């Protein structure tokens, strides 16, 4: 399950780890970046500018999502292949069950493998009708992410990540059910989990406690989005079903109508969240970059992050 981490270590690094799970088990932390597939050539050029700027940080991995309803799959696969071929970055490929038969999924998995990609985020994905719509599986497809994890395990030696939900999944009856589902993904063979967007560190700590109480040691990496405007964070909250905490709303409102002041306060909130999570024992951070590098670089450098454990 090699994650394909760099063979040349930065100053202060200990040893080369063969997988993300090995890195985390040895006391290291994973710092990674996520991008969304651009809609056109201009957007793709912007994405590659961000990728090249972030490449110098030598993140543990980068990932590229699918578009809504499983759209942009071909572009996502192509970009992921190019990252594997043309950069020093380690790509983690996204794969969802949305609108895909098992045969379709096998073909995409084979395409990733042929490109040398051995790291996959296995996701059910949003309903084809969009967030809030009822789930509809492909007649010859899969219904749940744990089934997709098992399919990946059947097809080869992949390092597999899955999604986690610190705040209740929109379709879940309660937080305990979410923990049960995440444990099942681990039992199916997942190596690590990355959370959806959240803004309250206590939500993350609660999820970890519930999963550990069920006997699972699955590493859970929190997902972080740089906050640059109130409208932005509200929009992502609506799409993910996550309520914006009152304290976050109040702090951003107090910044007034000055975009620069709002951005500065939003960045301060994001940095505080990251520090709280790392202090609570989070095994790293996964940044939702929005295909921009500046805000992510600011947070990363303010925190003085390094993805490798210090030498003993």
Secondary structure in CASP SS format (residue, H / E / C, confidence):
PFRMAT SS
TARGET T0000
AUTHOR 0000-0000-0000
METHOD secondary structure of the structure
MODEL  1
X C 1.00
X C 1.00
X C 1.00
X C 1.00
X C 1.00
X C 1.00
X C 1.00
X C 1.00
X C 1.00
X C 1.00
X C 1.00
X C 1.00
X E 1.00
X C 1.00
X C 1.00
X C 1.00
X C 1.00
X C 1.00
X C 1.00
X H 1.00
X H 1.00
X H 1.00
X H 1.00
X H 1.00
X H 1.00
X C 1.00
X C 1.00
X C 1.00
X C 1.00
X E 1.00
X E 1.00
X E 1.00
X E 1.00
X E 1.00
X E 1.00
X C 1.00
X C 1.00
X C 1.00
X C 1.00
X C 1.00
X H 1.00
X H 1.00
X H 1.00
X H 1.00
X H 1.00
X H 1.00
X H 1.00
X H 1.00
X H 1.00
X H 1.00
X H 1.00
X H 1.00
X H 1.00
X H 1.00
X H 1.00
X C 1.00
X C 1.00
X C 1.00
X C 1.00
X C 1.00
X E 1.00
X E 1.00
X E 1.00
X E 1.00
X C 1.00
X C 1.00
X C 1.00
X H 1.00
X H 1.00
X H 1.00
X C 1.00
X C 1.00
X H 1.00
X H 1.00
X H 1.00
X H 1.00
X H 1.00
X H 1.00
X H 1.00
X H 1.00
X H 1.00
X H 1.00
X H 1.00
X H 1.00
X H 1.00
X H 1.00
X C 1.00
X C 1.00
X C 1.00
X C 1.00
X E 1.00
X E 1.00
X E 1.00
X E 1.00
X E 1.00
X E 1.00
X C 1.00
X C 1.00
X C 1.00
X C 1.00
X C 1.00
X H 1.00
X H 1.00
X H 1.00
X H 1.00
X H 1.00
X H 1.00
X H 1.00
X H 1.00
X H 1.00
X H 1.00
X H 1.00
X H 1.00
X H 1.00
X C 1.00
X C 1.00
X C 1.00
X C 1.00
X E 1.00
X E 1.00
X E 1.00
X E 1.00
X E 1.00
X C 1.00
X C 1.00
X C 1.00
X C 1.00
X C 1.00
X C 1.00
X C 1.00
X C 1.00
X C 1.00
X C 1.00
X C 1.00
X C 1.00
X C 1.00
X C 1.00
X C 1.00
X C 1.00
X C 1.00
X C 1.00
X C 1.00
X C 1.00
X C 1.00
X H 1.00
X H 1.00
X H 1.00
X H 1.00
X H 1.00
X H 1.00
X H 1.00
X H 1.00
X H 1.00
X H 1.00
X H 1.00
X C 1.00
X C 1.00
X C 1.00
X E 1.00
X E 1.00
X E 1.00
X E 1.00
X E 1.00
X E 1.00
X C 1.00
X C 1.00
X C 1.00
X C 1.00
X C 1.00
X C 1.00
X C 1.00
X C 1.00
X C 1.00
X C 1.00
X H 1.00
X H 1.00
X H 1.00
X H 1.00
X H 1.00
X H 1.00
X H 1.00
X H 1.00
X H 1.00
X H 1.00
X H 1.00
X H 1.00
X H 1.00
X H 1.00
X C 1.00
X C 1.00
X C 1.00
X E 1.00
X E 1.00
X E 1.00
X E 1.00
X C 1.00
X C 1.00
X C 1.00
X C 1.00
X C 1.00
X H 1.00
X H 1.00
X H 1.00
X H 1.00
X H 1.00
X H 1.00
X H 1.00
X H 1.00
X H 1.00
X H 1.00
X H 1.00
X H 1.00
X H 1.00
X C 1.00
X C 1.00
X C 1.00
X C 1.00
X C 1.00
X E 1.00
X E 1.00
X E 1.00
X E 1.00
X E 1.00
X E 1.00
X E 1.00
X C 1.00
X C 1.00
X C 1.00
X C 1.00
X H 1.00
X H 1.00
X H 1.00
X H 1.00
X H 1.00
X H 1.00
X H 1.00
X H 1.00
X H 1.00
X H 1.00
X H 1.00
X C 1.00
X C 1.00
X C 1.00
X C 1.00
X C 1.00
X H 1.00
X H 1.00
X H 1.00
X H 1.00
X H 1.00
X H 1.00
X H 1.00
X H 1.00
X H 1.00
X C 1.00
X C 1.00
X C 1.00
X C 1.00
X H 1.00
X H 1.00
X H 1.00
X H 1.00
X H 1.00
X H 1.00
X H 1.00
X H 1.00
X H 1.00
X H 1.00
X H 1.00
X H 1.00
X H 1.00
X H 1.00
X H 1.00
X H 1.00
X H 1.00
X H 1.00
X H 1.00
X H 1.00
X H 1.00
X C 1.00
X C 1.00
X C 1.00
X C 1.00
X E 1.00
X E 1.00
X E 1.00
X E 1.00
X E 1.00
X C 1.00
X C 1.00
X C 1.00
X C 1.00
X C 1.00
X H 1.00
X H 1.00
X H 1.00
X H 1.00
X H 1.00
X H 1.00
X H 1.00
X H 1.00
X H 1.00
X H 1.00
X C 1.00
X C 1.00
X C 1.00
X C 1.00
X C 1.00
X C 1.00
X E 1.00
X C 1.00
X C 1.00
END
